[in-house]
Amino acid sequence: MTVRHVPWPAGTPCWAELAVQDPARSQEFYRAVLGWEHTAPEPDGRVLALVGGAPGAGRAPGAAPDGAPVWQVHLACDRIEACAQRVLAAGGEQLRAPAPRGRAGTAGLWRDPTGAAFGLWQAGELIGFTAVDVPGAPVWCDLTTPDPDGARDFYAQVFGYAYTDRATTGASYAAFTVPGGQQWGGGIGGTDPAAGDAPAVWSVCFAVEDADAAAARAREAGGAVMEEPMAFEYGRLAVLAGPDRESFAVMSPTAPEDGRAPADR
């Protein structure tokens, strides 16, 4: 397992947090499916999910901002107030003003012009994802939106994203990188036309040893399988739902022939 100790470059998906009404049920579900352990609640009620003893995700108290449980992805920033101004200048909307999270860092919530909510995270003692390259840890974050071109323009203005087209037949998709070199990141793609008025949303994918086994564990633990495990270029992928019907993906990766991970290609 790799443990990261320095803050993620600005614009990198660096944290994912879930707000649910039944923390104990959620905790047991993710322990069963992803093997997470959890810290005792902080004074503000937040809990860290630990992967091999290192932070891999978070749980917030109470309900999500819009009432629907969702894995809220946060993007790293060096100076959150300056980044917030760029978000507004590029057409974004502030949903929750930046506020300190004790010594952990400073966070707020915004919405991009295509309708997707995202957080900003300015690292303090918590840089965000610390556990990487191990089952249970986050491996990729995607934005799916009805307006992928508009979203790509927005995040390029705010963070300087550069894009590599990875579109397949009938699907718009581009992987993004942040300035200063290739970093762990994600992609921006279009919603499935067959899904009708699908909302714009950021999502998170966690690494597992066996996607099929993880899907089976999700069912047994009170969740659901939204998309059955399927083979793709880098392994096997499944989309699952937790007990509160929050969706997330799991991936059992297969190393490509050239030895580079998806984020390095």
C-alpha positions in Angstrom: 0.0 0.0 0.0 1.1 3.5 -0.8 0.5 6.2 1.8 0.6 9.8 0.6 1.8 12.5 2.9 1.8 15.7 0.8 -1.2 17.6 -0.4 -2.7 16.7 -3.7 -2.2 19.2 -6.6 -4.9 21.7 -7.1 -7.8 20.3 -9.1 -7.2 16.7 -8.2 -10.1 14.7 -6.8 -8.8 14.4 -3.3 -11.7 13.4 -1.0 -15.1 11.8 -1.0 -17.6 12.1 1.8 -21.0 10.5 2.4 -23.8 11.9 4.6 -26.4 9.4 5.8 -29.2 9.3 8.4 -28.1 5.8 9.8 -24.4 5.9 10.4 -24.2 2.5 12.1 -25.9 0.8 9.2 -23.7 2.5 6.6 -20.6 1.7 8.6 -21.4 -2.0 8.7 -22.2 -2.0 5.0 -18.8 -0.5 3.9 -16.9 -2.7 6.3 -18.5 -5.7 4.7 -18.1 -4.6 1.1 -14.8 -2.6 1.2 -13.2 -3.8 4.4 -13.1 -0.3 6.0 -12.5 0.4 9.6 -13.7 3.7 11.1 -12.5 6.3 13.5 -14.5 7.5 16.5 -16.6 10.5 15.6 -15.0 13.9 15.7 -16.7 16.7 17.8 -18.6 17.7 14.7 -19.8 14.1 14.1 -17.5 13.4 11.1 -15.9 9.9 10.8 -12.9 8.8 8.8 -13.0 5.5 6.9 -9.6 3.8 7.2 -7.9 1.6 4.6 -5.0 -0.2 6.2 -5.1 2.5 8.9 -4.9 5.4 6.5 -7.8 7.8 5.5 -9.7 6.6 2.4 -13.0 8.5 2.7 -15.2 10.3 5.1 -18.7 10.3 6.6 -20.5 13.5 7.5 -23.3 13.8 10.0 -27.0 14.2 9.1 -28.5 14.4 5.6 -26.9 15.4 2.3 -27.4 19.0 1.2 -30.3 18.1 -1.1 -31.6 15.3 1.1 -30.4 12.5 -1.2 -27.4 10.5 0.0 -24.5 10.8 -2.4 -20.8 10.4 -2.4 -19.7 14.0 -2.6 -16.4 14.4 -4.4 -14.0 17.2 -3.3 -11.3 18.8 -5.5 -8.0 19.9 -4.0 -7.1 23.6 -3.8 -4.2 25.6 -2.4 -6.2 28.7 -1.4 -9.9 28.0 -1.1 -11.1 31.6 -1.2 -9.2 32.4 -4.4 -10.4 29.1 -6.0 -14.0 30.0 -5.0 -13.7 33.3 -6.8 -12.6 31.4 -10.0 -15.5 29.1 -9.7 -18.0 32.0 -9.5 -16.2 33.8 -12.4 -16.5 30.7 -14.6 -20.3 30.5 -14.0 -20.4 28.2 -10.9 -22.7 28.7 -7.9 -21.8 28.6 -4.2 -23.9 26.1 -2.2 -22.0 26.2 1.1 -19.4 28.8 2.0 -15.8 27.7 2.9 -15.5 26.8 6.6 -12.8 25.3 8.7 -13.0 21.6 9.6 -11.0 22.0 12.8 -7.4 21.2 12.1 -8.3 18.8 9.3 -8.7 21.5 6.6 -11.2 23.9 5.1 -14.1 22.9 2.8 -17.1 24.3 1.0 -19.6 23.2 -1.6 -20.3 24.6 -5.1 -22.3 23.7 -8.3 -20.8 23.8 -11.7 -22.8 25.4 -14.6 -24.0 21.9 -15.8 -25.6 21.2 -12.4 -23.0 19.0 -10.7 -22.2 19.7 -7.1 -18.5 19.4 -6.0 -16.5 20.3 -2.9 -13.3 22.1 -2.5 -10.8 20.9 0.0 -7.9 23.0 1.3 -5.6 20.6 3.3 -4.7 21.1 6.9 -3.7 18.0 8.8 -5.9 15.9 6.5 -4.7 16.1 2.9 -7.7 14.0 1.7 -7.2 10.5 0.3 -4.1 9.1 2.0 -4.4 5.4 1.2 -3.8 4.7 -2.5 -2.9 1.7 -4.6 -4.7 -0.8 -2.3 -8.2 -2.5 -2.3 -10.7 -0.3 -0.5 -9.0 2.9 -1.5 -10.4 5.3 -4.2 -9.0 4.8 -7.6 -10.9 7.2 -9.9 -13.5 9.9 -9.9 -15.8 10.8 -12.8 -18.1 13.7 -13.7 -21.1 12.6 -15.8 -23.1 15.4 -17.2 -25.6 16.2 -20.0 -23.2 19.0 -21.1 -19.7 17.5 -21.1 -18.2 20.2 -23.3 -19.5 22.9 -21.0 -18.1 21.1 -18.0 -14.7 20.6 -19.6 -14.5 24.3 -20.3 -15.5 25.2 -16.8 -13.0 23.0 -15.0 -10.3 24.1 -17.5 -11.0 27.7 -16.5 -11.0 27.0 -12.8 -8.2 24.4 -12.5 -6.4 24.4 -15.8 -7.5 20.8 -16.7 -6.1 19.3 -19.8 -8.0 16.5 -21.6 -7.2 13.3 -23.4 -10.1 12.0 -25.5 -11.2 8.5 -24.5 -14.5 8.4 -26.2 -16.0 5.2 -27.4 -18.7 4.8 -30.0 -21.7 7.0 -29.0 -20.2 8.1 -25.7 -18.4 11.4 -25.0 -15.6 10.9 -22.5 -12.2 12.5 -21.7 -9.7 11.9 -19.0 -8.3 15.0 -17.3 -5.0 15.9 -15.8 -4.0 18.9 -13.7 -1.2 21.4 -14.5 2.4 20.4 -13.6 2.3 16.8 -14.8 0.2 13.7 -14.8 -1.6 13.0 -11.5 -4.2 10.7 -10.1 -7.5 12.1 -11.5 -10.5 11.1 -13.4 -12.7 12.0 -16.4 -15.6 13.9 -17.7 -18.2 12.2 -19.8 -21.7 12.6 -21.2 -24.8 11.1 -19.7 -26.4 8.1 -21.4 -29.1 9.5 -23.8 -31.3 6.5 -22.9 -31.3 7.7 -19.3 -33.5 10.7 -20.2 -33.0 13.7 -17.8 -30.1 12.2 -15.9 -28.6 14.7 -13.5 -25.0 15.9 -13.6 -23.0 14.2 -10.8 -19.5 13.5 -9.6 -18.9 9.9 -8.7 -16.2 7.8 -7.0 -14.8 4.4 -7.8 -13.0 2.2 -5.2 -10.5 -0.5 -5.9 -11.4 -4.1 -4.9 -9.6 -7.4 -5.5 -12.7 -8.9 -7.2 -15.5 -6.8 -8.6 -17.9 -9.8 -8.8 -17.2 -10.7 -5.2 -17.7 -7.1 -4.1 -21.1 -7.0 -5.9 -22.2 -10.2 -4.1 -21.1 -8.7 -0.7 -23.1 -5.5 -1.4 -26.3 -7.5 -2.0 -25.7 -9.6 1.2 -25.0 -6.5 3.2 -28.3 -4.7 2.3 -27.2 -2.8 -0.8 -27.9 -3.3 -4.5 -26.1 -3.8 -7.8 -27.0 -1.0 -10.2 -24.8 -2.3 -13.0 -23.5 -5.9 -13.0 -19.8 -6.4 -13.1 -18.4 -6.1 -16.7 -15.1 -6.3 -18.4 -13.4 -3.1 -19.7 -10.0 -2.0 -20.8 -8.5 -1.9 -17.3 -10.2 -4.8 -15.5 -13.8 -5.4 -14.2 -16.2 -2.6 -13.1 -19.5 -2.7 -11.3 -21.8 0.1 -10.0 -23.2 -0.6 -6.6 -25.6 1.2 -4.2 -25.3 1.4 -0.4 -28.2 0.8 2.0 -29.3 4.4 1.5 -29.1 3.9 -2.3 -26.1 6.1 -2.7 -24.2 4.9 -5.8 -20.5 4.2 -6.1 -18.3 2.1 -8.4 -15.8 -0.7 -7.7 -13.1 -1.8 -10.0 -10.7 -4.8 -9.9 -7.9 -3.5 -12.1 -5.8 -5.3 -14.6 -2.4 -3.8 -15.3 -2.1 -2.7 -18.9 0.7 -4.2 -21.0 2.9 -1.1 -20.8 2.7 -1.2 -17.0 1.0 2.2 -16.6 -2.1 2.8 -14.6 -5.2 4.4 -16.2 -4.3 7.8 -14.8 -0.9 7.6 -16.3 -1.9 6.8 -19.9 
